[in-house]
Amino acid sequence: MADSQIREMSESGMEIQSHTVHHVALGKINAGLAAKETADSKKTLEQILGKPCLFLAYPSGSFNTTVENNLKK
């Protein structure tokens, strides 16, 4: 999806939030990669939208305590 499409959707009232960069199952990868996936996704969307991303939808519903704790930082 192009940046302009993401902005257009947001400006039309659709809520855009994070879902990782590569849609990986966060609970099944190492903590460092999970942290990078979530941080990079959040940062990219915030740059495109010009506003904070406050939520993350876990791809495949996969997470663990380490992922949860990382997101609280």
mmCIF file of the N, C-alpha and C atoms, coordinates in Angstrom:
data_MODEL
# 
_entry.id   MODEL 
# 
loop_
_atom_site.group_PDB 
_atom_site.id 
_atom_site.type_symbol 
_atom_site.label_atom_id 
_atom_site.label_alt_id 
_atom_site.label_comp_id 
_atom_site.label_asym_id 
_atom_site.label_entity_id 
_atom_site.label_seq_id 
_atom_site.pdbx_PDB_ins_code 
_atom_site.Cartn_x 
_atom_site.Cartn_y 
_atom_site.Cartn_z 
_atom_site.occupancy 
_atom_site.B_iso_or_equiv 
_atom_site.pdbx_formal_charge 
_atom_site.auth_seq_id 
_atom_site.auth_comp_id 
_atom_site.auth_asym_id 
_atom_site.auth_atom_id 
_atom_site.pdbx_PDB_model_num 
ATOM 1   N N  . MET A 1 1  ? 0.843   -1.163  0.000  1.00 0.00 ? 1  MET A N  1 
ATOM 2   C CA . MET A 1 1  ? 0.000   0.000   0.000  1.00 0.00 ? 1  MET A CA 1 
ATOM 3   C C  . MET A 1 1  ? 0.895   1.234   0.000  1.00 0.00 ? 1  MET A C  1 
ATOM 4   N N  . ALA A 1 2  ? 0.562   2.204   -0.798 1.00 0.00 ? 2  ALA A N  1 
ATOM 5   C CA . ALA A 1 2  ? 1.351   3.430   -0.899 1.00 0.00 ? 2  ALA A CA 1 
ATOM 6   C C  . ALA A 1 2  ? 1.085   4.349   0.298  1.00 0.00 ? 2  ALA A C  1 
ATOM 7   N N  . ASP A 1 3  ? 2.084   5.163   0.640  1.00 0.00 ? 3  ASP A N  1 
ATOM 8   C CA . ASP A 1 3  ? 1.926   6.114   1.741  1.00 0.00 ? 3  ASP A CA 1 
ATOM 9   C C  . ASP A 1 3  ? 0.694   6.994   1.530  1.00 0.00 ? 3  ASP A C  1 
ATOM 10  N N  . SER A 1 4  ? 0.477   7.447   0.301  1.00 0.00 ? 4  SER A N  1 
ATOM 11  C CA . SER A 1 4  ? -0.658  8.330   0.014  1.00 0.00 ? 4  SER A CA 1 
ATOM 12  C C  . SER A 1 4  ? -1.981  7.620   0.294  1.00 0.00 ? 4  SER A C  1 
ATOM 13  N N  . GLN A 1 5  ? -2.050  6.323   0.033  1.00 0.00 ? 5  GLN A N  1 
ATOM 14  C CA . GLN A 1 5  ? -3.270  5.561   0.309  1.00 0.00 ? 5  GLN A CA 1 
ATOM 15  C C  . GLN A 1 5  ? -3.509  5.436   1.811  1.00 0.00 ? 5  GLN A C  1 
ATOM 16  N N  . ILE A 1 6  ? -2.438  5.226   2.553  1.00 0.00 ? 6  ILE A N  1 
ATOM 17  C CA . ILE A 1 6  ? -2.549  5.130   4.016  1.00 0.00 ? 6  ILE A CA 1 
ATOM 18  C C  . ILE A 1 6  ? -3.044  6.455   4.582  1.00 0.00 ? 6  ILE A C  1 
ATOM 19  N N  . ARG A 1 7  ? -2.466  7.557   4.120  1.00 0.00 ? 7  ARG A N  1 
ATOM 20  C CA . ARG A 1 7  ? -2.902  8.876   4.582  1.00 0.00 ? 7  ARG A CA 1 
ATOM 21  C C  . ARG A 1 7  ? -4.368  9.132   4.216  1.00 0.00 ? 7  ARG A C  1 
ATOM 22  N N  . GLU A 1 8  ? -4.742  8.788   2.996  1.00 0.00 ? 8  GLU A N  1 
ATOM 23  C CA . GLU A 1 8  ? -6.117  9.000   2.543  1.00 0.00 ? 8  GLU A CA 1 
ATOM 24  C C  . GLU A 1 8  ? -7.103  8.221   3.411  1.00 0.00 ? 8  GLU A C  1 
ATOM 25  N N  . MET A 1 9  ? -6.772  6.993   3.712  1.00 0.00 ? 9  MET A N  1 
ATOM 26  C CA . MET A 1 9  ? -7.648  6.178   4.556  1.00 0.00 ? 9  MET A CA 1 
ATOM 27  C C  . MET A 1 9  ? -7.785  6.801   5.945  1.00 0.00 ? 9  MET A C  1 
ATOM 28  N N  . SER A 1 10 ? -6.666  7.237   6.502  1.00 0.00 ? 10 SER A N  1 
ATOM 29  C CA . SER A 1 10 ? -6.680  7.856   7.822  1.00 0.00 ? 10 SER A CA 1 
ATOM 30  C C  . SER A 1 10 ? -7.497  9.143   7.811  1.00 0.00 ? 10 SER A C  1 
ATOM 31  N N  . GLU A 1 11 ? -7.293  9.963   6.794  1.00 0.00 ? 11 GLU A N  1 
ATOM 32  C CA . GLU A 1 11 ? -8.021  11.233  6.685  1.00 0.00 ? 11 GLU A CA 1 
ATOM 33  C C  . GLU A 1 11 ? -9.514  11.024  6.467  1.00 0.00 ? 11 GLU A C  1 
ATOM 34  N N  . SER A 1 12 ? -9.891  9.865   5.947  1.00 0.00 ? 12 SER A N  1 
ATOM 35  C CA . SER A 1 12 ? -11.307 9.537   5.739  1.00 0.00 ? 12 SER A CA 1 
ATOM 36  C C  . SER A 1 12 ? -11.961 8.975   6.990  1.00 0.00 ? 12 SER A C  1 
ATOM 37  N N  . GLY A 1 13 ? -11.168 8.840   8.066  1.00 0.00 ? 13 GLY A N  1 
ATOM 38  C CA . GLY A 1 13 ? -11.727 8.389   9.339  1.00 0.00 ? 13 GLY A CA 1 
ATOM 39  C C  . GLY A 1 13 ? -11.360 6.976   9.741  1.00 0.00 ? 13 GLY A C  1 
ATOM 40  N N  . MET A 1 14 ? -10.623 6.255   8.889  1.00 0.00 ? 14 MET A N  1 
ATOM 41  C CA . MET A 1 14 ? -10.221 4.897   9.242  1.00 0.00 ? 14 MET A CA 1 
ATOM 42  C C  . MET A 1 14 ? -9.076  4.962   10.252 1.00 0.00 ? 14 MET A C  1 
ATOM 43  N N  . GLU A 1 15 ? -9.161  4.138   11.264 1.00 0.00 ? 15 GLU A N  1 
ATOM 44  C CA . GLU A 1 15 ? -8.111  4.069   12.279 1.00 0.00 ? 15 GLU A CA 1 
ATOM 45  C C  . GLU A 1 15 ? -6.976  3.192   11.751 1.00 0.00 ? 15 GLU A C  1 
ATOM 46  N N  . ILE A 1 16 ? -5.777  3.749   11.691 1.00 0.00 ? 16 ILE A N  1 
ATOM 47  C CA . ILE A 1 16 ? -4.605  3.018   11.217 1.00 0.00 ? 16 ILE A CA 1 
ATOM 48  C C  . ILE A 1 16 ? -3.672  2.810   12.403 1.00 0.00 ? 16 ILE A C  1 
ATOM 49  N N  . GLN A 1 17 ? -3.346  1.567   12.689 1.00 0.00 ? 17 GLN A N  1 
ATOM 50  C CA . GLN A 1 17 ? -2.448  1.246   13.793 1.00 0.00 ? 17 GLN A CA 1 
ATOM 51  C C  . GLN A 1 17 ? -1.438  0.210   13.325 1.00 0.00 ? 17 GLN A C  1 
ATOM 52  N N  . SER A 1 18 ? -0.564  -0.189  14.203 1.00 0.00 ? 18 SER A N  1 
ATOM 53  C CA . SER A 1 18 ? 0.560   -1.048  13.856 1.00 0.00 ? 18 SER A CA 1 
ATOM 54  C C  . SER A 1 18 ? 0.200   -2.535  13.826 1.00 0.00 ? 18 SER A C  1 
ATOM 55  N N  . HIS A 1 19 ? 0.955   -3.279  13.008 1.00 0.00 ? 19 HIS A N  1 
ATOM 56  C CA . HIS A 1 19 ? 0.738   -4.728  12.859 1.00 0.00 ? 19 HIS A CA 1 
ATOM 57  C C  . HIS A 1 19 ? 2.055   -5.431  12.518 1.00 0.00 ? 19 HIS A C  1 
ATOM 58  N N  . THR A 1 20 ? 3.164   -4.846  12.851 1.00 0.00 ? 20 THR A N  1 
ATOM 59  C CA . THR A 1 20 ? 4.540   -5.254  12.534 1.00 0.00 ? 20 THR A CA 1 
ATOM 60  C C  . THR A 1 20 ? 4.881   -4.946  11.076 1.00 0.00 ? 20 THR A C  1 
ATOM 61  N N  . VAL A 1 21 ? 6.135   -5.091  10.724 1.00 0.00 ? 21 VAL A N  1 
ATOM 62  C CA . VAL A 1 21 ? 6.588   -4.798  9.367  1.00 0.00 ? 21 VAL A CA 1 
ATOM 63  C C  . VAL A 1 21 ? 6.296   -5.958  8.424  1.00 0.00 ? 21 VAL A C  1 
ATOM 64  N N  . HIS A 1 22 ? 6.625   -7.175  8.859  1.00 0.00 ? 22 HIS A N  1 
ATOM 65  C CA . HIS A 1 22 ? 6.526   -8.344  7.978  1.00 0.00 ? 22 HIS A CA 1 
ATOM 66  C C  . HIS A 1 22 ? 5.445   -9.338  8.408  1.00 0.00 ? 22 HIS A C  1 
ATOM 67  N N  . HIS A 1 23 ? 4.543   -8.924  9.273  1.00 0.00 ? 23 HIS A N  1 
ATOM 68  C CA . HIS A 1 23 ? 3.429   -9.769  9.734  1.00 0.00 ? 23 HIS A CA 1 
ATOM 69  C C  . HIS A 1 23 ? 3.898   -11.100 10.307 1.00 0.00 ? 23 HIS A C  1 
ATOM 70  N N  . VAL A 1 24 ? 4.967   -11.032 11.081 1.00 0.00 ? 24 VAL A N  1 
ATOM 71  C CA . VAL A 1 24 ? 5.521   -12.251 11.686 1.00 0.00 ? 24 VAL A CA 1 
ATOM 72  C C  . VAL A 1 24 ? 4.793   -12.584 12.987 1.00 0.00 ? 24 VAL A C  1 
ATOM 73  N N  . ALA A 1 25 ? 4.797   -13.839 13.334 1.00 0.00 ? 25 ALA A N  1 
ATOM 74  C CA . ALA A 1 25 ? 4.221   -14.289 14.609 1.00 0.00 ? 25 ALA A CA 1 
ATOM 75  C C  . ALA A 1 25 ? 5.205   -13.917 15.714 1.00 0.00 ? 25 ALA A C  1 
ATOM 76  N N  . LEU A 1 26 ? 4.922   -12.852 16.439 1.00 0.00 ? 26 LEU A N  1 
ATOM 77  C CA . LEU A 1 26 ? 5.862   -12.299 17.407 1.00 0.00 ? 26 LEU A CA 1 
ATOM 78  C C  . LEU A 1 26 ? 6.250   -13.275 18.510 1.00 0.00 ? 26 LEU A C  1 
ATOM 79  N N  . GLY A 1 27 ? 5.354   -14.132 18.900 1.00 0.00 ? 27 GLY A N  1 
ATOM 80  C CA . GLY A 1 27 ? 5.645   -15.094 19.966 1.00 0.00 ? 27 GLY A CA 1 
ATOM 81  C C  . GLY A 1 27 ? 6.556   -16.231 19.534 1.00 0.00 ? 27 GLY A C  1 
ATOM 82  N N  . LYS A 1 28 ? 6.875   -16.294 18.249 1.00 0.00 ? 28 LYS A N  1 
ATOM 83  C CA . LYS A 1 28 ? 7.681   -17.398 17.728 1.00 0.00 ? 28 LYS A CA 1 
ATOM 84  C C  . LYS A 1 28 ? 9.054   -16.961 17.212 1.00 0.00 ? 28 LYS A C  1 
ATOM 85  N N  . ILE A 1 29 ? 9.407   -15.690 17.407 1.00 0.00 ? 29 ILE A N  1 
ATOM 86  C CA . ILE A 1 29 ? 10.717  -15.202 16.961 1.00 0.00 ? 29 ILE A CA 1 
ATOM 87  C C  . ILE A 1 29 ? 11.488  -14.677 18.163 1.00 0.00 ? 29 ILE A C  1 
ATOM 88  N N  . ASN A 1 30 ? 12.789  -14.438 17.979 1.00 0.00 ? 30 ASN A N  1 
ATOM 89  C CA . ASN A 1 30 ? 13.589  -13.980 19.121 1.00 0.00 ? 30 ASN A CA 1 
ATOM 90  C C  . ASN A 1 30 ? 13.192  -12.565 19.527 1.00 0.00 ? 30 ASN A C  1 
ATOM 91  N N  . ALA A 1 31 ? 13.474  -12.224 20.764 1.00 0.00 ? 31 ALA A N  1 
ATOM 92  C CA . ALA A 1 31 ? 13.039  -10.961 21.359 1.00 0.00 ? 31 ALA A CA 1 
ATOM 93  C C  . ALA A 1 31 ? 13.567  -9.752  20.604 1.00 0.00 ? 31 ALA A C  1 
ATOM 94  N N  . GLY A 1 32 ? 14.801  -9.810  20.138 1.00 0.00 ? 32 GLY A N  1 
ATOM 95  C CA . GLY A 1 32 ? 15.384  -8.687  19.406 1.00 0.00 ? 32 GLY A CA 1 
ATOM 96  C C  . GLY A 1 32 ? 14.659  -8.410  18.103 1.00 0.00 ? 32 GLY A C  1 
ATOM 97  N N  . LEU A 1 33 ? 14.364  -9.454  17.362 1.00 0.00 ? 33 LEU A N  1 
ATOM 98  C CA . LEU A 1 33 ? 13.654  -9.293  16.094 1.00 0.00 ? 33 LEU A CA 1 
ATOM 99  C C  . LEU A 1 33 ? 12.216  -8.824  16.341 1.00 0.00 ? 33 LEU A C  1 
ATOM 100 N N  . ALA A 1 34 ? 11.587  -9.339  17.366 1.00 0.00 ? 34 ALA A N  1 
ATOM 101 C CA . ALA A 1 34 ? 10.224  -8.909  17.702 1.00 0.00 ? 34 ALA A CA 1 
ATOM 102 C C  . ALA A 1 34 ? 10.207  -7.420  18.050 1.00 0.00 ? 34 ALA A C  1 
ATOM 103 N N  . ALA A 1 35 ? 11.195  -6.976  18.814 1.00 0.00 ? 35 ALA A N  1 
ATOM 104 C CA . ALA A 1 35 ? 11.278  -5.558  19.174 1.00 0.00 ? 35 ALA A CA 1 
ATOM 105 C C  . ALA A 1 35 ? 11.484  -4.693  17.939 1.00 0.00 ? 35 ALA A C  1 
ATOM 106 N N  . LYS A 1 36 ? 12.315  -5.140  17.019 1.00 0.00 ? 36 LYS A N  1 
ATOM 107 C CA . LYS A 1 36 ? 12.568  -4.392  15.788 1.00 0.00 ? 36 LYS A CA 1 
ATOM 108 C C  . LYS A 1 36 ? 11.308  -4.332  14.922 1.00 0.00 ? 36 LYS A C  1 
ATOM 109 N N  . GLU A 1 37 ? 10.620  -5.444  14.785 1.00 0.00 ? 37 GLU A N  1 
ATOM 110 C CA . GLU A 1 37 ? 9.394   -5.494  13.987 1.00 0.00 ? 37 GLU A CA 1 
ATOM 111 C C  . GLU A 1 37 ? 8.343   -4.508  14.509 1.00 0.00 ? 37 GLU A C  1 
ATOM 112 N N  . THR A 1 38 ? 8.154   -4.475  15.811 1.00 0.00 ? 38 THR A N  1 
ATOM 113 C CA . THR A 1 38 ? 7.138   -3.590  16.378 1.00 0.00 ? 38 THR A CA 1 
ATOM 114 C C  . THR A 1 38 ? 7.577   -2.128  16.337 1.00 0.00 ? 38 THR A C  1 
ATOM 115 N N  . ALA A 1 39 ? 8.830   -1.857  16.665 1.00 0.00 ? 39 ALA A N  1 
ATOM 116 C CA . ALA A 1 39 ? 9.317   -0.473  16.673 1.00 0.00 ? 39 ALA A CA 1 
ATOM 117 C C  . ALA A 1 39 ? 9.351   0.124   15.270 1.00 0.00 ? 39 ALA A C  1 
ATOM 118 N N  . ASP A 1 40 ? 9.834   -0.639  14.301 1.00 0.00 ? 40 ASP A N  1 
ATOM 119 C CA . ASP A 1 40 ? 9.920   -0.128  12.934 1.00 0.00 ? 40 ASP A CA 1 
ATOM 120 C C  . ASP A 1 40 ? 8.544   0.127   12.336 1.00 0.00 ? 40 ASP A C  1 
ATOM 121 N N  . SER A 1 41 ? 7.598   -0.747  12.621 1.00 0.00 ? 41 SER A N  1 
ATOM 122 C CA . SER A 1 41 ? 6.234   -0.571  12.120 1.00 0.00 ? 41 SER A CA 1 
ATOM 123 C C  . SER A 1 41 ? 5.619   0.703   12.696 1.00 0.00 ? 41 SER A C  1 
ATOM 124 N N  . LYS A 1 42 ? 5.752   0.871   13.990 1.00 0.00 ? 42 LYS A N  1 
ATOM 125 C CA . LYS A 1 42 ? 5.214   2.053   14.676 1.00 0.00 ? 42 LYS A CA 1 
ATOM 126 C C  . LYS A 1 42 ? 5.847   3.328   14.127 1.00 0.00 ? 42 LYS A C  1 
ATOM 127 N N  . LYS A 1 43 ? 7.150   3.339   14.027 1.00 0.00 ? 43 LYS A N  1 
ATOM 128 C CA . LYS A 1 43 ? 7.876   4.527   13.551 1.00 0.00 ? 43 LYS A CA 1 
ATOM 129 C C  . LYS A 1 43 ? 7.463   4.899   12.123 1.00 0.00 ? 43 LYS A C  1 
ATOM 130 N N  . THR A 1 44 ? 7.391   3.914   11.248 1.00 0.00 ? 44 THR A N  1 
ATOM 131 C CA . THR A 1 44 ? 7.025   4.167   9.849  1.00 0.00 ? 44 THR A CA 1 
ATOM 132 C C  . THR A 1 44 ? 5.625   4.749   9.742  1.00 0.00 ? 44 THR A C  1 
ATOM 133 N N  . LEU A 1 45 ? 4.667   4.142   10.431 1.00 0.00 ? 45 LEU A N  1 
ATOM 134 C CA . LEU A 1 45 ? 3.297   4.647   10.370 1.00 0.00 ? 45 LEU A CA 1 
ATOM 135 C C  . LEU A 1 45 ? 3.185   6.051   10.956 1.00 0.00 ? 45 LEU A C  1 
ATOM 136 N N  . GLU A 1 46 ? 3.898   6.306   12.039 1.00 0.00 ? 46 GLU A N  1 
ATOM 137 C CA . GLU A 1 46 ? 3.849   7.638   12.639 1.00 0.00 ? 46 GLU A CA 1 
ATOM 138 C C  . GLU A 1 46 ? 4.432   8.689   11.695 1.00 0.00 ? 46 GLU A C  1 
ATOM 139 N N  . GLN A 1 47 ? 5.465   8.328   10.955 1.00 0.00 ? 47 GLN A N  1 
ATOM 140 C CA . GLN A 1 47 ? 6.037   9.254   9.980  1.00 0.00 ? 47 GLN A CA 1 
ATOM 141 C C  . GLN A 1 47 ? 5.050   9.519   8.842  1.00 0.00 ? 47 GLN A C  1 
ATOM 142 N N  . ILE A 1 48 ? 4.402   8.497   8.369  1.00 0.00 ? 48 ILE A N  1 
ATOM 143 C CA . ILE A 1 48 ? 3.443   8.642   7.270  1.00 0.00 ? 48 ILE A CA 1 
ATOM 144 C C  . ILE A 1 48 ? 2.233   9.465   7.704  1.00 0.00 ? 48 ILE A C  1 
ATOM 145 N N  . LEU A 1 49 ? 1.709   9.155   8.883  1.00 0.00 ? 49 LEU A N  1 
ATOM 146 C CA . LEU A 1 49 ? 0.453   9.750   9.343  1.00 0.00 ? 49 LEU A CA 1 
ATOM 147 C C  . LEU A 1 49 ? 0.628   11.074  10.078 1.00 0.00 ? 49 LEU A C  1 
ATOM 148 N N  . GLY A 1 50 ? 1.817   11.307  10.611 1.00 0.00 ? 50 GLY A N  1 
ATOM 149 C CA . GLY A 1 50 ? 2.043   12.529  11.372 1.00 0.00 ? 50 GLY A CA 1 
ATOM 150 C C  . GLY A 1 50 ? 1.327   12.541  12.711 1.00 0.00 ? 50 GLY A C  1 
ATOM 151 N N  . LYS A 1 51 ? 1.046   11.369  13.233 1.00 0.00 ? 51 LYS A N  1 
ATOM 152 C CA . LYS A 1 51 ? 0.406   11.246  14.545 1.00 0.00 ? 51 LYS A CA 1 
ATOM 153 C C  . LYS A 1 51 ? 0.816   9.920   15.166 1.00 0.00 ? 51 LYS A C  1 
ATOM 154 N N  . PRO A 1 52 ? 0.656   9.793   16.485 1.00 0.00 ? 52 PRO A N  1 
ATOM 155 C CA . PRO A 1 52 ? 1.103   8.567   17.160 1.00 0.00 ? 52 PRO A CA 1 
ATOM 156 C C  . PRO A 1 52 ? 0.253   7.343   16.832 1.00 0.00 ? 52 PRO A C  1 
ATOM 157 N N  . CYS A 1 53 ? 0.910   6.205   16.790 1.00 0.00 ? 53 CYS A N  1 
ATOM 158 C CA . CYS A 1 53 ? 0.252   4.900   16.730 1.00 0.00 ? 53 CYS A CA 1 
ATOM 159 C C  . CYS A 1 53 ? 0.258   4.369   18.158 1.00 0.00 ? 53 CYS A C  1 
ATOM 160 N N  . LEU A 1 54 ? -0.899  4.124   18.684 1.00 0.00 ? 54 LEU A N  1 
ATOM 161 C CA . LEU A 1 54 ? -1.010  3.754   20.087 1.00 0.00 ? 54 LEU A CA 1 
ATOM 162 C C  . LEU A 1 54 ? -1.274  2.273   20.318 1.00 0.00 ? 54 LEU A C  1 
ATOM 163 N N  . PHE A 1 55 ? -1.609  1.548   19.255 1.00 0.00 ? 55 PHE A N  1 
ATOM 164 C CA . PHE A 1 55 ? -2.005  0.154   19.421 1.00 0.00 ? 55 PHE A CA 1 
ATOM 165 C C  . PHE A 1 55 ? -1.273  -0.747  18.433 1.00 0.00 ? 55 PHE A C  1 
ATOM 166 N N  . LEU A 1 56 ? -1.209  -2.022  18.773 1.00 0.00 ? 56 LEU A N  1 
ATOM 167 C CA . LEU A 1 56 ? -0.613  -3.038  17.911 1.00 0.00 ? 56 LEU A CA 1 
ATOM 168 C C  . LEU A 1 56 ? -1.561  -4.229  17.857 1.00 0.00 ? 56 LEU A C  1 
ATOM 169 N N  . ALA A 1 57 ? -1.842  -4.689  16.671 1.00 0.00 ? 57 ALA A N  1 
ATOM 170 C CA . ALA A 1 57 ? -2.599  -5.932  16.493 1.00 0.00 ? 57 ALA A CA 1 
ATOM 171 C C  . ALA A 1 57 ? -1.573  -7.038  16.270 1.00 0.00 ? 57 ALA A C  1 
ATOM 172 N N  . TYR A 1 58 ? -1.561  -8.032  17.122 1.00 0.00 ? 58 TYR A N  1 
ATOM 173 C CA . TYR A 1 58 ? -0.593  -9.122  17.019 1.00 0.00 ? 58 TYR A CA 1 
ATOM 174 C C  . TYR A 1 58 ? -0.897  -9.983  15.792 1.00 0.00 ? 58 TYR A C  1 
ATOM 175 N N  . PRO A 1 59 ? 0.043   -10.081 14.843 1.00 0.00 ? 59 PRO A N  1 
ATOM 176 C CA . PRO A 1 59 ? -0.188  -10.965 13.701 1.00 0.00 ? 59 PRO A CA 1 
ATOM 177 C C  . PRO A 1 59 ? -0.430  -12.400 14.174 1.00 0.00 ? 59 PRO A C  1 
ATOM 178 N N  . SER A 1 60 ? -1.444  -13.018 13.669 1.00 0.00 ? 60 SER A N  1 
ATOM 179 C CA . SER A 1 60 ? -1.835  -14.385 14.027 1.00 0.00 ? 60 SER A CA 1 
ATOM 180 C C  . SER A 1 60 ? -2.155  -14.536 15.509 1.00 0.00 ? 60 SER A C  1 
ATOM 181 N N  . GLY A 1 61 ? -2.321  -13.424 16.216 1.00 0.00 ? 61 GLY A N  1 
ATOM 182 C CA . GLY A 1 61 ? -2.598  -13.474 17.651 1.00 0.00 ? 61 GLY A CA 1 
ATOM 183 C C  . GLY A 1 61 ? -1.424  -13.976 18.462 1.00 0.00 ? 61 GLY A C  1 
ATOM 184 N N  . SER A 1 62 ? -0.227  -13.985 17.870 1.00 0.00 ? 62 SER A N  1 
ATOM 185 C CA . SER A 1 62 ? 0.951   -14.567 18.506 1.00 0.00 ? 62 SER A CA 1 
ATOM 186 C C  . SER A 1 62 ? 1.747   -13.528 19.297 1.00 0.00 ? 62 SER A C  1 
ATOM 187 N N  . PHE A 1 63 ? 1.928   -13.801 20.585 1.00 0.00 ? 63 PHE A N  1 
ATOM 188 C CA . PHE A 1 63 ? 2.744   -12.945 21.444 1.00 0.00 ? 63 PHE A CA 1 
ATOM 189 C C  . PHE A 1 63 ? 3.169   -13.759 22.653 1.00 0.00 ? 63 PHE A C  1 
ATOM 190 N N  . ASN A 1 64 ? 4.032   -13.170 23.454 1.00 0.00 ? 64 ASN A N  1 
ATOM 191 C CA . ASN A 1 64 ? 4.440   -13.787 24.713 1.00 0.00 ? 64 ASN A CA 1 
ATOM 192 C C  . ASN A 1 64 ? 4.746   -12.667 25.710 1.00 0.00 ? 64 ASN A C  1 
ATOM 193 N N  . THR A 1 65 ? 5.124   -13.015 26.910 1.00 0.00 ? 65 THR A N  1 
ATOM 194 C CA . THR A 1 65 ? 5.377   -12.026 27.949 1.00 0.00 ? 65 THR A CA 1 
ATOM 195 C C  . THR A 1 65 ? 6.494   -11.063 27.552 1.00 0.00 ? 65 THR A C  1 
ATOM 196 N N  . THR A 1 66 ? 7.534   -11.563 26.923 1.00 0.00 ? 66 THR A N  1 
ATOM 197 C CA . THR A 1 66 ? 8.636   -10.712 26.499 1.00 0.00 ? 66 THR A CA 1 
ATOM 198 C C  . THR A 1 66 ? 8.156   -9.647  25.523 1.00 0.00 ? 66 THR A C  1 
ATOM 199 N N  . VAL A 1 67 ? 7.347   -10.042 24.561 1.00 0.00 ? 67 VAL A N  1 
ATOM 200 C CA . VAL A 1 67 ? 6.797   -9.089  23.566 1.00 0.00 ? 67 VAL A CA 1 
ATOM 201 C C  . VAL A 1 67 ? 5.943   -8.047  24.294 1.00 0.00 ? 67 VAL A C  1 
ATOM 202 N N  . GLU A 1 68 ? 5.068   -8.493  25.185 1.00 0.00 ? 68 GLU A N  1 
ATOM 203 C CA . GLU A 1 68 ? 4.210   -7.564  25.930 1.00 0.00 ? 68 GLU A CA 1 
ATOM 204 C C  . GLU A 1 68 ? 5.038   -6.565  26.721 1.00 0.00 ? 68 GLU A C  1 
ATOM 205 N N  . ASN A 1 69 ? 6.040   -7.045  27.425 1.00 0.00 ? 69 ASN A N  1 
ATOM 206 C CA . ASN A 1 69 ? 6.878   -6.166  28.238 1.00 0.00 ? 69 ASN A CA 1 
ATOM 207 C C  . ASN A 1 69 ? 7.656   -5.177  27.375 1.00 0.00 ? 69 ASN A C  1 
ATOM 208 N N  . ASN A 1 70 ? 8.099   -5.619  26.223 1.00 0.00 ? 70 ASN A N  1 
ATOM 209 C CA . ASN A 1 70 ? 8.826   -4.755  25.299 1.00 0.00 ? 70 ASN A CA 1 
ATOM 210 C C  . ASN A 1 70 ? 7.938   -3.595  24.824 1.00 0.00 ? 70 ASN A C  1 
ATOM 211 N N  . LEU A 1 71 ? 6.681   -3.882  24.574 1.00 0.00 ? 71 LEU A N  1 
ATOM 212 C CA . LEU A 1 71 ? 5.753   -2.860  24.083 1.00 0.00 ? 71 LEU A CA 1 
ATOM 213 C C  . LEU A 1 71 ? 5.405   -1.827  25.149 1.00 0.00 ? 71 LEU A C  1 
ATOM 214 N N  . LYS A 1 72 ? 5.585   -2.157  26.402 1.00 0.00 ? 72 LYS A N  1 
ATOM 215 C CA . LYS A 1 72 ? 5.280   -1.231  27.495 1.00 0.00 ? 72 LYS A CA 1 
ATOM 216 C C  . LYS A 1 72 ? 6.354   -0.154  27.659 1.00 0.00 ? 72 LYS A C  1 
ATOM 217 N N  . LYS A 1 73 ? 7.497   -0.349  27.037 1.00 0.00 ? 73 LYS A N  1 
ATOM 218 C CA . LYS A 1 73 ? 8.616   0.592   27.184 1.00 0.00 ? 73 LYS A CA 1 
ATOM 219 C C  . LYS A 1 73 ? 8.405   1.842   26.382 1.00 0.00 ? 73 LYS A C  1 
# 
